[in-house]
Amino acid sequence: VQLQASGGGLVQAGGSLRLSCAASGRTFSAYRMAWYRQAPGKQRELVAAVTTGGSTTYANSVKGRFTISRDNAKNTVYLQMNSLQPEDTAVYFCNRFPTESTWWGQGTQVTVSS
């Protein structure tokens, strides 16, 4: 599976971004999917996950601000990010949940200025 994340950018604190992750090479509807992020000097962490049926789970740090969703017809998973804070600055990746090492893509940079 090839995963292409997009939608990142530079935004001021309090702003919003919507990330997209398009999958190709295999239908991903059978898999739980997730967004992860890695800030400079930190380990990669789970941000949010969505099951095949649409149930969601979030890291405490983003709960109430971020929303993960999926469109199986488009082989795409989304992350709507609202009320962004400087601590949300990171490279954001999508992958299965749990992760599959061969599925990691380039990620998309999100930078939040204060």
C-alpha positions in Angstrom: 0.0 0.0 0.0 1.2 3.5 -0.8 -0.1 6.3 1.4 0.1 9.9 0.4 -0.5 12.5 3.1 -1.4 16.1 2.1 -2.9 19.3 3.5 -0.3 20.5 5.8 1.0 24.0 6.0 1.7 27.0 8.1 -1.1 28.3 10.3 -1.5 30.7 13.2 -2.5 29.4 16.6 -6.2 29.0 16.8 -6.4 28.1 13.1 -7.5 25.0 11.3 -6.2 22.5 8.7 -7.6 19.4 7.1 -5.2 16.6 6.3 -5.9 13.9 3.7 -4.3 10.6 3.2 -5.0 8.8 0.0 -4.2 5.0 -0.2 -3.4 3.2 -3.4 -2.3 -0.3 -4.2 -4.8 -2.1 -2.0 -8.3 -1.4 -0.7 -7.8 -0.1 2.8 -11.4 -0.5 3.9 -10.5 -3.7 5.8 -8.0 -1.9 8.0 -8.1 0.3 11.0 -6.4 3.5 10.0 -4.7 6.2 12.0 -2.9 9.5 12.0 0.5 9.8 13.8 2.8 12.8 14.2 6.5 13.3 15.0 7.7 16.6 16.4 11.4 17.6 16.2 13.4 15.6 18.7 10.4 13.5 19.8 9.2 10.0 19.1 6.3 9.4 16.7 3.0 9.3 18.5 -0.5 8.2 17.8 -2.9 11.2 17.2 -6.2 9.5 16.2 -7.5 6.2 14.9 -10.6 5.1 13.1 -12.0 1.5 12.9 -13.5 -0.1 9.8 -16.9 0.8 11.2 -16.1 4.4 11.9 -15.5 4.3 15.6 -12.8 6.8 16.7 -10.2 7.2 19.4 -7.9 10.2 20.1 -4.9 11.2 22.1 -5.8 13.2 25.1 -3.8 16.2 23.7 -6.1 16.5 20.7 -9.4 15.3 22.0 -12.1 17.8 21.3 -10.0 19.6 18.7 -9.3 17.0 16.0 -11.6 14.8 14.1 -10.6 11.7 12.2 -12.8 10.3 9.4 -12.6 8.0 6.5 -14.2 7.6 3.0 -13.8 4.0 1.9 -15.1 4.7 -1.5 -12.2 7.1 -2.0 -9.6 5.1 -0.1 -9.0 8.2 1.9 -8.7 9.1 5.6 -9.0 12.6 6.9 -7.9 14.6 9.9 -9.7 17.8 10.6 -7.7 19.9 13.0 -9.2 22.9 14.8 -7.9 25.2 17.5 -4.3 24.4 16.5 -1.6 25.2 19.0 2.2 25.6 18.6 2.6 22.2 20.3 0.8 20.6 17.4 3.7 21.4 15.1 5.0 18.2 13.7 5.2 16.0 10.6 1.9 14.1 10.3 1.7 10.6 8.9 -1.0 8.1 8.2 -0.7 4.3 8.6 -2.6 1.3 9.7 -3.4 0.9 13.4 -1.3 -0.8 14.6 1.3 0.3 12.2 2.7 -1.5 9.2 6.3 -0.6 8.6 6.1 -0.8 4.9 3.2 1.6 4.7 5.0 4.7 6.0 4.9 7.6 3.5 6.5 11.0 3.5 4.1 12.7 5.8 2.9 16.3 5.7 4.4 19.2 7.7 2.1 21.1 10.0 3.6 24.3 11.5 1.6 26.4 14.0 2.9 29.8 14.8 2.2 31.6 18.1 
